[in-house]
C-alpha cells in the first residue's frame, strides 16, 4: 500500500471512529438522560461521590468532553455548585481512560466482519423499528459501537501496511525534544478532532502496529490529555463566572497532571510494566498505554486532593460577577446537550423571568402618576430576554428527547408565552400611570391596586409567598375591576374625566387585568410541572 492510500485509509478510519463516538455518545445520553442527572446530583455530598459520579457518567457516555461540557452547563443552570463540579471534572478525566481500555481490549482485536458489522446491523434494526422508550437509543448505541470498531479496523490496516512511509520512530532519539514533539502532536491532534478519545485511538493503534515506540506513544497520550482542555475553554465562552471557573479548573488539572507525568515519565512506564505483570495483563503496547493513561490520571487526582481547596478559593476570587439581568443566567449550549437536564435549567430560567416580570408589574402598580423610570428591568430588556429564551427552546426542540421530556418542554413553552404576554401589557400600564384618576374614582382604584399587588405576590415564582391557587381573590379582583371600569366610564360620560384620559385609563386597567390573568396561568403551570423541586435537590 502506498503512502497516499494509507493516508486516505487512516483519514477515513478516524472519521468513522468519530462518527461512531458521536452516535454512541448521543444514544447513551438519550437512553440515560435522567440517570445522568441523578448521578451528578449525588455528587453534592462528598469529594468521593463527586469523583465517582464523574468517572461513572464518563464511562457511560464514553466522552469526557461531553461530561465536561455538561458539567459546565450544570454550573450555569445552578444544578451544581463550583466546588461540587470540580470533582465531577476530575472524575471525568479518570473516566475517559475507559475509552483506551475499550480500544485496547476489544477494538484492536475485534474482527470487523464477525462482530462490528453485525453490531451496525442490529443497532440500525432497533433504531428503525422506532417506538417509544429506549429501544431506538440503544440501537443507536450499538450502531455507534460497530462504526467505531470499523474505524479502528481501517486505522489498523492503514498503519500496519504503510511501511516506511509512516515511520514515526525516526522522530525519536532526540531526548527531551522528541518527547515534547510527541506531546505537542497529541495535543494538536486532539484540538483538531475535538476528541481525546479519537486521538488516543490513533496513538494506541500506532503503538500496537509498531509504528510508534512506547515512550513516544506515552508522550502522545499525555498530549491528548492536555489537548482536551480546548473543549472546556470553548464551552466557557460567554458562560457565567462559575462556568468559567470550572473550565479554568479543568485546564489546570490537565496541565498540572501532564507536567508531572512528563517529569515522571520513565518511572511511570516502569510502574506500568510492574502493574501489567502483577495483574497478569497482556504485554501488548496498547494495553500498556491504556494502563499508563489510567495511572497518570489517578496520579492527577491524588495531586489535586490537597490542592483542590486552594484552587477553589483562588478561582472564586477571579471571574467576578457581571450584570446578567437581560441575558439568560441558566441557559446555554452546554446544558442543552442533555435535554432531560436542560428542562430543569429552563424551569429555573422561566422562574427567574417570571420573578422579573412580577417585580416590574408590582412597580407599575405602585408607581406614582408622575412615575420615574424603572430601575428593575427596562421593557426592551424583558423582550430581549424572552427572545433569547425562545431561541434556546427552539434549539432544544430540535434535539432527540423522550416523550416525557417533550411534554415538559411543551408546558414550559406555554409558560414562556404567558410571561411574554405579561411584558407586553406593561407598556399600556406605564402609560396609564402617567394620568391621575382623581375624585370619587381614586379610592376604588387604590383598592384594586392593593388587590392586584396581593395577587402578584402570590404569583411570584421566586417569592416566599408563592401560592398560585388564588381563585377567590381573583374573583374579588374581577368584581372590583368591573366596578372601577363602570365608574371610570361614568366619570368620562359626566365630563368629570377627560375622554382621552378615560380611554388611556381603561386601556391601563385592561392591561393590568390581562397581565394578572397571564401571570396566574404561568404560576399555576410552574407549580403543576414541579420541575424546580427536582432541580433544587441538586443544590440542596
WOHURA-V927470 format. One record per helix or strand. SS is the DSSP state (A for helix, B for strand). FROM is the first residue (numbers start at 0). TO is the last residue. Records with the same first field share a line. If there is no record, write none. Layout:
SS=FROM-TO  FROM-TO
This chain:
A=2-30  32-43  46-60  63-76  81-94  96-106  111-127  134-159  162-165  167-170  175-192  195-207  213-226  228-235  240-262  264-278  284-315  334-336  338-365  378-396  402-431  438-458  470-492  498-528  530-538
